[in-house]
Amino acid sequence: MGSQTGGEIDDILSIINERQQISYNELGDIAFNRGISERKLKDSLLELEVKRLIASRSAGGVMMYYLLQQNPLRKVLIVEDDKNINKLMALSIGKEFEINQLYDGGEAISFIRGNKPNLVILDLMLPNKDGLDICQTIKSDPETSNTTVILVSAMDPTSNRFKGIKNGADYYIKKPFDPNELRSLVTIFLKKKGKKFDPLIDLPDEERISKEVERSIKAGSEYLIGTLKIEHLGDYAKRFGGKSGVIILRLVSQLLQDIISKDKDERAFAGFLNSDVFVLAGSKERVEAAVGEVKQEFGAVLPFILQDEGYKFIDLNIDSLFESNEVPRLSLSFERVEKEKIAERRKEILKSKGDMTRDLGSYTYDELRKLFGSDELDVKITRDPNGVKLQIGKAGAADD
C-alpha cells in the first residue's frame, strides 16, 4: 500500500461521513473532483478499512462503503459443532468483537438468554437442537428478538434459506463460505452507523438506480435494463398476511444478491423499487443468465413456500393447485424496458414538473416506477423504527 497523507485519508473519510454509506463510483466522482487520484483513493479506502473506520460490501453488484460506529466491543456467539469451522469463523470475524464459541445446540438458548450477544452465527445441523429451532426461539422471545442471526449451512439451501428467513434469520450463507463475506456482514450488521443494515432495503436505492438508468440510456444495445416482478405478491399478502409477503421479498432479494455475486468479473446490477419490483441491469448475457437462475431457484423453493402455508400438495398436481382461486400463483417475470420508452417517460415526468433540465440522480421511487412502467402498485414497502412493513393496493392499506 502506498504511503498516504493524513489529509487525503481524512478527506475520504469526511466524504463517507457525509453520506454514512456511499458507492465506490459516487465516492470516486467526488474524490476525483477534489484532485484525489484513483490510486490514492483505493489506498485510502484500504487503510480506513484496516483501521475499522469503514466497511465495504457488494450490494446488488455495487461496491458500497459504510461508515462504522466506534463503539465498545460487541458480543458475537458462534454455534458450530465442527471445531475447525468454528475456529475459522472466529478468525474471519476478527478481534474487534467479543467472541464466544459453542459446539452444542442444546447449550445455545441458555447462553443467549444469560449473556445477550448482539449477533449469533448458527450452523443448521447441530447436536441436540438445530439452528432453525434456535433461530425461531431467539426471534420469538421479546428479550432476544433484536439479536441479529446469520445462518451458515452446507445443507441444500432450496428450502432452508426460506425456512431461515421465515424464522427470522437476518441472512443465510452457504458453506463453503467466503471468510471476507462473513466478516463484512458481521461488521456491517453490528457497527454500521445510522439505521440498522437490512439486506432488502440496503439494495441500491433511488439515487443509484437513477444513475444506472442514465448509464443504460448512454450504453449500446447489448446493455440491458429491465424489471423483475414478483407476480401476485399483493394477492399472496392479502391471503397470508403482510409479514408473509415481506418474507418472499427477502427471499428474492437474497437469491439475487447470491446469484449476482458469483460472477466476480462482470456483475449485473440489482436495485429495489420498494414494491414487488426489482431493477436488473448489465450486459445482455449476464442479466439473462441471472434472470434464468433466479427463476429456477424461486421455482424450486415455491413448493416449500406453499407447504409452509398449510397446503399438502404432495398428492396433488401443483399446476392444478395453482389454478385454484384460493392460492395466488406466485412467480417471477422479467420485462426488458426499451430505452426509448424510458426516455419518453422521462420527458413526461420532467414536463409535468416544469423542469426539462432536471438531473436523473434526484428522481424519487415513484418517478422511477413511472420510468419503468411499474407505477400500478400491488404492494409498497415502507420502513419505520419497528421494521419493514408491506402495504397492499393503490390506497396503501397496511397489512401486518
C-alpha positions as CSV (number, residue, x, y, z in Angstrom):
1,M,0.0,0.0,0.0
2,G,1.3,3.4,-0.9
3,S,2.1,6.0,1.7
4,Q,-0.9,8.2,2.4
5,T,-1.1,11.6,3.9
6,G,-3.4,12.2,6.8
7,G,-5.2,14.9,4.7
8,E,-6.2,12.5,1.9
9,I,-7.4,9.9,4.3
10,D,-9.4,12.4,6.3
11,D,-10.9,13.8,3.1
12,I,-12.1,10.4,2.0
13,L,-13.5,9.7,5.5
14,S,-15.3,13.0,5.6
15,I,-17.0,12.2,2.2
16,I,-18.2,8.9,3.6
17,N,-19.2,10.5,6.8
18,E,-21.5,13.0,5.0
19,R,-23.4,10.1,3.4
20,Q,-22.8,7.3,6.0
21,Q,-22.9,4.9,3.1
22,I,-21.8,5.5,-0.5
23,S,-20.9,3.5,-3.6
24,Y,-17.4,3.4,-4.9
25,N,-18.4,5.2,-8.1
26,E,-20.1,8.0,-6.3
27,L,-17.2,8.3,-3.9
28,G,-14.8,8.3,-6.9
29,D,-16.6,11.1,-8.6
30,I,-16.4,13.3,-5.6
31,A,-12.8,12.4,-4.8
32,F,-11.6,13.0,-8.4
33,N,-13.2,16.4,-8.5
34,R,-11.1,17.2,-5.4
35,G,-7.9,16.1,-7.1
36,I,-7.5,12.7,-5.5
37,S,-6.3,10.1,-7.9
38,E,-7.8,6.6,-8.2
39,R,-4.7,5.0,-6.7
40,K,-4.8,7.3,-3.7
41,L,-8.5,6.7,-3.3
42,K,-8.0,2.9,-3.2
43,D,-5.1,3.1,-0.8
44,S,-7.0,5.4,1.5
45,L,-10.1,3.1,1.5
46,L,-7.9,0.1,2.3
47,E,-6.2,2.0,5.2
48,L,-9.6,3.1,6.5
49,E,-10.8,-0.5,6.4
50,V,-7.7,-1.7,8.2
51,K,-8.4,0.9,10.9
52,R,-12.0,-0.4,11.1
53,L,-13.4,3.1,10.4
54,I,-15.3,1.9,7.4
55,A,-16.5,-1.5,6.0
56,S,-17.3,-2.5,2.4
57,R,-19.7,-4.9,0.8
58,S,-21.0,-5.6,-2.7
59,A,-24.8,-5.0,-2.6
60,G,-26.7,-5.7,-5.8
61,G,-23.5,-5.6,-7.8
62,V,-22.5,-2.2,-6.4
63,M,-19.5,-1.9,-4.1
64,M,-20.7,0.0,-1.1
65,Y,-18.7,1.6,1.7
66,Y,-20.3,2.1,5.2
67,L,-19.3,4.4,8.0
68,L,-18.8,2.4,11.2
69,Q,-19.6,3.4,14.8
70,Q,-16.6,3.4,17.0
71,N,-18.4,1.8,19.9
72,P,-17.2,-0.7,22.6
73,L,-16.8,-4.4,21.7
74,R,-20.0,-6.1,20.5
75,K,-20.7,-9.7,21.5
76,V,-20.8,-12.4,18.9
77,L,-21.8,-16.0,19.6
78,I,-20.7,-18.8,17.2
79,V,-22.7,-22.1,17.4
80,E,-21.0,-24.6,15.2
81,D,-20.2,-28.2,16.1
82,D,-17.2,-28.6,13.7
83,K,-14.3,-27.2,15.7
84,N,-12.2,-26.3,12.7
85,I,-15.1,-24.4,11.1
86,N,-15.9,-22.7,14.4
87,K,-12.3,-21.6,14.7
88,L,-12.3,-20.3,11.1
89,M,-15.5,-18.3,11.7
90,A,-13.9,-16.7,14.8
91,L,-10.7,-15.9,12.9
92,S,-12.8,-14.5,10.0
93,I,-14.7,-12.1,12.2
94,G,-11.6,-10.7,13.8
95,K,-10.5,-9.4,17.2
96,E,-12.7,-6.3,17.3
97,F,-15.6,-8.3,18.7
98,E,-16.0,-10.3,22.0
99,I,-16.4,-13.8,20.6
100,N,-17.9,-16.8,22.4
101,Q,-18.0,-20.3,20.8
102,L,-20.3,-23.2,21.4
103,Y,-20.3,-26.6,19.8
104,D,-23.7,-28.0,21.0
105,G,-27.1,-26.5,20.0
106,G,-28.6,-27.6,23.3
107,E,-26.4,-25.1,25.2
108,A,-27.2,-22.1,22.9
109,I,-30.5,-20.8,24.3
110,S,-29.5,-20.7,27.9
111,F,-26.2,-19.0,27.0
112,I,-28.0,-16.4,24.8
113,R,-30.5,-15.5,27.5
114,G,-27.8,-15.2,30.1
115,N,-25.2,-13.3,28.0
116,K,-27.3,-11.3,25.5
117,P,-25.0,-11.5,22.4
118,N,-25.6,-8.9,19.8
119,L,-25.2,-11.4,16.9
120,V,-25.4,-15.2,16.7
121,I,-23.8,-17.2,13.9
122,L,-25.7,-20.6,13.7
123,D,-25.0,-23.8,11.8
124,L,-28.2,-25.5,10.8
125,M,-27.1,-29.1,11.8
126,L,-26.2,-29.1,15.4
127,P,-26.4,-31.8,18.1
128,N,-29.4,-31.7,20.5
129,K,-31.1,-28.6,19.0
130,D,-30.8,-27.5,15.4
131,G,-30.1,-24.0,14.1
132,L,-33.7,-23.3,12.8
133,D,-35.1,-24.1,16.3
134,I,-32.6,-21.9,17.9
135,C,-33.2,-19.0,15.5
136,Q,-37.0,-19.3,16.0
137,T,-36.6,-19.3,19.8
138,I,-34.3,-16.2,19.6
139,K,-36.6,-14.2,17.4
140,S,-39.9,-15.1,19.2
141,D,-38.6,-14.1,22.6
142,P,-39.0,-10.4,23.3
143,E,-35.9,-10.5,25.4
144,T,-33.7,-11.6,22.5
145,S,-35.7,-10.8,19.3
146,N,-33.4,-7.9,18.4
147,T,-30.4,-10.2,18.2
148,T,-29.0,-10.5,14.7
149,V,-28.9,-14.1,13.4
150,I,-26.8,-15.3,10.5
151,L,-27.4,-18.9,9.4
152,V,-24.5,-20.8,7.8
153,S,-25.0,-24.2,6.3
154,A,-23.8,-26.8,3.8
155,M,-27.3,-28.2,3.5
156,D,-29.3,-27.7,0.3
157,P,-30.4,-24.0,0.5
158,T,-33.5,-24.6,-1.6
159,S,-35.9,-24.9,1.3
160,N,-33.5,-24.0,4.2
161,R,-32.9,-20.4,3.1
162,F,-36.7,-19.8,3.0
163,K,-37.2,-21.5,6.4
164,G,-34.4,-19.5,7.9
165,I,-35.8,-16.2,6.6
166,K,-39.3,-17.2,7.8
167,N,-37.9,-18.0,11.3
168,G,-36.4,-14.5,11.5
169,A,-32.8,-15.1,10.2
170,D,-31.2,-11.9,9.0
171,Y,-29.1,-13.6,6.5
172,Y,-28.3,-17.1,5.1
173,I,-24.8,-18.0,3.9
174,K,-23.9,-21.3,2.1
175,K,-20.9,-23.4,3.0
176,P,-18.1,-23.3,2.0
177,F,-18.4,-19.6,2.9
178,D,-16.2,-16.7,2.0
179,P,-14.5,-15.5,5.2
180,N,-14.4,-11.9,3.9
181,E,-18.2,-12.0,3.3
182,L,-18.9,-13.3,6.8
183,R,-16.6,-10.7,8.3
184,S,-18.2,-7.9,6.2
185,L,-21.7,-8.9,7.2
186,V,-21.0,-9.2,10.9
187,T,-19.2,-5.8,10.9
188,I,-22.0,-4.0,9.0
189,F,-24.8,-5.6,10.9
190,L,-23.2,-4.6,14.2
191,K,-21.3,-1.4,13.6
192,K,-23.0,0.4,10.6
193,K,-23.7,4.0,11.6
194,G,-27.3,5.1,11.2
195,K,-30.2,2.8,10.5
196,K,-29.6,-0.9,11.1
197,F,-28.4,-2.7,8.0
198,D,-31.1,-4.6,6.1
199,P,-30.2,-6.8,3.1
200,L,-33.5,-6.0,1.5
201,I,-33.7,-2.3,2.0
202,D,-30.0,-1.7,1.6
203,L,-30.0,-2.8,-2.0
204,P,-29.1,0.1,-4.3
205,D,-31.6,2.9,-3.7
206,E,-33.3,5.5,-5.9
207,E,-30.1,7.6,-6.4
208,R,-28.1,4.6,-7.6
209,I,-30.9,3.2,-9.7
210,S,-31.3,6.6,-11.3
211,K,-27.6,6.6,-12.2
212,E,-27.9,3.1,-13.6
213,V,-30.8,4.3,-15.8
214,E,-28.7,7.1,-17.1
215,R,-25.9,4.7,-17.8
216,S,-28.1,2.3,-19.6
217,I,-29.5,5.1,-21.9
218,K,-26.0,6.0,-23.0
219,A,-24.8,2.4,-23.4
220,G,-25.2,0.3,-26.5
221,S,-27.9,-2.2,-27.3
222,E,-26.0,-5.1,-25.6
223,Y,-26.5,-3.3,-22.2
224,L,-29.9,-4.4,-20.9
225,I,-32.1,-2.9,-18.2
226,G,-35.4,-4.2,-17.0
227,T,-37.7,-5.1,-14.1
228,L,-38.0,-8.4,-12.2
229,K,-41.5,-8.6,-10.7
230,I,-42.9,-10.9,-8.2
231,E,-46.3,-11.7,-9.8
232,H,-49.4,-11.8,-7.5
233,L,-47.4,-10.8,-4.4
234,G,-50.2,-8.5,-3.3
235,D,-52.8,-11.3,-3.6
236,Y,-50.4,-13.6,-1.6
237,A,-50.0,-11.0,1.1
238,K,-53.8,-10.5,1.3
239,R,-54.2,-14.2,1.7
240,F,-51.4,-15.0,4.1
241,G,-50.6,-11.6,5.7
242,G,-48.1,-8.8,5.1
243,K,-45.3,-10.5,7.0
244,S,-45.5,-13.5,4.7
245,G,-45.2,-11.0,1.7
246,V,-42.1,-9.5,3.2
247,I,-40.6,-12.9,3.6
248,I,-41.0,-13.6,-0.1
249,L,-39.3,-10.2,-0.9
250,R,-36.4,-11.0,1.4
251,L,-36.1,-14.4,-0.2
252,V,-35.9,-13.0,-3.8
253,S,-33.5,-10.2,-2.6
254,Q,-31.1,-12.7,-1.1
255,L,-31.3,-15.0,-4.1
256,L,-30.5,-12.1,-6.4
257,Q,-27.6,-11.0,-4.3
258,D,-26.1,-14.5,-4.2
259,I,-26.5,-15.0,-7.9
260,I,-25.0,-11.7,-8.9
261,S,-22.0,-12.0,-6.5
262,K,-21.0,-15.3,-8.1
263,D,-19.5,-13.6,-11.2
264,K,-16.5,-11.6,-9.9
265,D,-15.6,-10.3,-13.4
266,E,-18.9,-9.0,-14.7
267,R,-21.6,-8.4,-12.1
268,A,-25.1,-7.4,-13.0
269,F,-26.8,-4.5,-11.2
270,A,-29.8,-5.1,-8.9
271,G,-31.9,-2.4,-7.2
272,F,-35.1,-2.4,-5.3
273,L,-38.1,-0.2,-6.1
274,N,-39.7,-0.6,-2.6
275,S,-42.5,-2.6,-4.1
276,D,-42.8,-6.0,-5.7
277,V,-40.3,-5.0,-8.4
278,F,-36.5,-5.2,-8.6
279,V,-34.4,-3.5,-11.3
280,L,-31.8,-5.5,-13.1
281,A,-29.2,-4.1,-15.5
282,G,-25.9,-5.1,-17.2
283,S,-24.7,-6.9,-20.3
284,K,-27.5,-8.8,-22.1
285,E,-25.8,-12.2,-21.5
286,R,-25.2,-11.6,-17.7
287,V,-28.7,-10.3,-17.0
288,E,-30.4,-13.1,-18.9
289,A,-28.3,-15.6,-17.1
290,A,-29.1,-14.1,-13.7
291,V,-32.9,-14.0,-14.5
292,G,-32.8,-17.6,-15.6
293,E,-31.1,-18.7,-12.4
294,V,-33.2,-16.7,-10.0
295,K,-36.4,-18.0,-11.7
296,Q,-35.1,-21.6,-11.4
297,E,-34.2,-21.1,-7.7
298,F,-37.5,-19.5,-6.9
299,G,-39.4,-22.2,-8.8
300,A,-37.6,-24.9,-6.7
301,V,-38.5,-23.3,-3.4
302,L,-42.1,-22.5,-4.3
303,P,-43.5,-25.9,-3.3
304,F,-41.9,-25.5,0.2
305,I,-43.5,-22.0,0.5
306,L,-46.9,-23.4,-0.2
307,Q,-46.3,-26.4,2.1
308,D,-45.4,-24.0,4.8
309,E,-48.7,-22.2,4.4
310,G,-50.5,-25.4,5.0
311,Y,-51.1,-26.8,1.5
312,K,-50.5,-30.6,1.4
313,F,-49.8,-30.8,-2.3
314,I,-47.8,-34.0,-2.2
315,D,-50.8,-36.0,-3.6
316,L,-51.9,-33.2,-5.8
317,N,-50.8,-31.8,-9.1
318,I,-49.2,-28.5,-8.3
319,D,-50.4,-26.9,-11.6
320,S,-53.9,-27.9,-10.7
321,L,-53.5,-26.4,-7.3
322,F,-52.3,-23.1,-8.8
323,E,-55.4,-23.0,-11.0
324,S,-57.5,-22.7,-7.8
325,N,-58.7,-19.2,-7.0
326,E,-57.6,-19.9,-3.4
327,V,-53.9,-19.9,-3.9
328,P,-52.2,-16.8,-5.6
329,R,-49.8,-18.1,-8.3
330,L,-46.5,-16.6,-7.2
331,S,-44.0,-16.4,-10.0
332,L,-41.2,-14.2,-11.3
333,S,-41.4,-12.3,-14.5
334,F,-38.7,-10.2,-16.2
335,E,-39.5,-7.4,-18.7
336,R,-36.9,-5.7,-20.7
337,V,-37.5,-1.9,-20.7
338,E,-36.8,-0.3,-24.0
339,K,-34.5,2.8,-23.6
340,E,-36.7,4.8,-26.0
341,K,-39.7,4.2,-23.6
342,I,-37.6,5.3,-20.6
343,A,-36.6,8.5,-22.5
344,E,-40.2,9.2,-23.4
345,R,-41.4,8.7,-19.8
346,R,-38.6,10.8,-18.5
347,K,-39.7,13.7,-20.7
348,E,-43.3,13.3,-19.5
349,I,-42.2,13.4,-15.8
350,L,-39.9,16.5,-16.3
351,K,-42.6,18.3,-18.4
352,S,-45.2,17.7,-15.6
353,K,-42.7,19.3,-13.1
354,G,-41.9,22.2,-15.4
355,D,-38.2,21.3,-15.3
356,M,-36.7,19.8,-18.5
357,T,-33.1,20.1,-17.2
358,R,-33.5,18.1,-14.1
359,D,-30.8,15.6,-13.2
360,L,-31.8,11.9,-13.2
361,G,-30.0,11.4,-9.9
362,S,-32.7,13.2,-8.0
363,Y,-35.6,11.0,-9.1
364,T,-37.9,9.6,-6.4
365,Y,-39.1,6.0,-6.2
366,D,-42.5,7.0,-7.5
367,E,-40.8,8.7,-10.5
368,L,-38.6,5.7,-11.1
369,R,-41.5,3.3,-11.1
370,K,-43.1,5.5,-13.8
371,L,-39.9,5.4,-15.8
372,F,-40.1,1.6,-15.7
373,G,-43.8,1.5,-16.3
374,S,-44.3,-0.1,-12.9
375,D,-46.4,2.6,-11.2
376,E,-49.5,0.4,-10.9
377,L,-48.5,-0.8,-7.5
378,D,-49.8,-4.1,-6.0
379,V,-47.6,-3.6,-2.9
380,K,-45.5,-0.9,-1.4
381,I,-42.7,-1.3,1.2
382,T,-42.2,1.2,4.0
383,R,-39.7,1.2,6.8
384,D,-40.1,2.7,10.3
385,P,-38.3,2.1,13.6
386,N,-40.3,-1.1,14.1
387,G,-39.0,-2.6,10.9
388,V,-40.1,-3.2,7.3
389,K,-43.8,-3.2,6.5
390,L,-45.8,-4.1,3.4
391,Q,-48.8,-2.1,2.2
392,I,-51.3,-3.6,-0.2
393,G,-53.1,-1.9,-3.1
394,K,-53.2,1.6,-4.5
395,A,-54.7,3.0,-1.3
396,G,-51.6,1.7,0.6
397,A,-53.6,0.0,3.3
398,A,-51.2,-1.5,5.8
399,D,-51.4,-5.3,6.2
400,D,-49.4,-6.8,9.0
